[in-house]
Amino acid sequence: MNPAPMAPILTPPIAPAPGQPGSDVVKRVGLLAALAALLAIIWMPALQGLPAAGQVMLAILAFAVIVWMTEALDYAVSSVVIGALMIFLLAYAPDAAKPAGPAMGTGAALGLALSGFSNSAVALVAAACFIAAAMSATGLDRRIALKVLSRVDAGTNHIVIGAMVTGFLLSFIVPSTTARVACLVPIMMGFILAFKVDRRSRFAGLLVITAAQTASVWNIGIKTAAAQNMVAIGFIEKQFGTGISWTEWFIAGAPFSAVLSVAVYFIMTRLMKPEMKEIAGGQATIRQQLEAIGPMTLRQWKLLAIVLVLLGFWATEKVLHNFDTSSTTIAAIALMLVPRLGVMDWKESQRGFPWGTVILFAVGISVGTALLKTNAAGWLANLIVLHLGLQQASAFAILMLLSLFLIVIHLGFASATALASTMIPIIISVLTAVQTPGINVVGMTMLLQFVVSFGFILPVNAPQNMIAYGTDTFDARDFVRTGLVITLAAMALLVVFALTYWPWMGYMTKAV
């Protein structure tokens, strides 16, 4: 049987995600609730053991959490508003180090509000956005995706494996979850349309959901795959003066991601079993799409060379050299932008560049830094330690309880970056406050950051989920149903790894 004719548009535009009924009402109510929480905490009597500046930061934290959970403000707008609140509210509070002294004034408050912008992790996130822009400008990401899929036969389950392998490979060289899924999903949709597969079929939903979930899974195993990982690294470097290399992160997280990927495949292909076992001519159509874009261009070869060299530098950090991830990435961006030698000019790099994400990231680190410096994070951590009985708990019990807490609270967040900015400073303070002998605070923070990427349950839990939902190939209940099972599998794996691999590697406790 001859394959169906090629669709005229190989990468059809994805429709915007369907709006939720009453979403405007939720946003208005959310903004009012955020303002009410802000004022209530500021005006309440002084909290015992908490400096005035710490109480102000608790109020700003409550405002930020509610705004982020309800999406009452656009994320970029919310970051500017939160920065302004920090400047003008902290200005009237004494420095936490001198609680009986005068108000710190706008100068000192401005320093706190902008402290996140000086963090090296922010430079890495911005650089990662440039790499994603270069991939899009040259079409290298699309070529890699089509090349991998062209090697897959017509079996529907094999096509799913091809999509997962593509997502895995792109995780190494496209340091943006949203960019990876935004590249892969249109290719999947072009494939579906080219063969006149019903876009509301189980096969279409299976393909698109699996692409999004695979992206989330490999955010865990690869340090540079997601911005939220940089949040944790930023706080760890600020608080402990030490970092986690790309290879160290990969050794800790990649085995978990690999096993979870296998689980995702079986969960998805069983819960959304495709109507057909194979699509005749599927491989030929993908190859036609690959042939249509022509041979590798010089720009693509140059970008591939730069990215592979960069990946080599990431992987050999602290082994063959002492250049940190941020420094080597910035150098790679410089090469990409140099005339003739590079692959794009400044105007090309700015098309759709997510400066809002960079600002949100920096302000999120500023909020976390201020929570730590004003003792608000420590005060909250003591409450958590006392109420959960974590003072003498084992490292395993601490990891499980805090993981469960992060998974539940993630249901209210549409951004893992926002969740990490809110929770990682508190997590660090909790781990510092417990009295468990030999606990590895840096290692445990890294493991709990893995859990921050568990945005598997709701379409609104991550931008990549919303990109998938915007294809209108599945119902939200399909995502929830499969996402719950994936989350349960991830929790089971957490237990297994927390009892075996991670303690063996010394990530949970150190020898005392």
Summary of the structure (lengths in Angstrom):
residues: 512
radius of gyration: 23.3
end to end distance: 68.8
largest distance: 83.6
contacts: 1834
relative contact order: 0.14
helix: 71%
strand: 2%
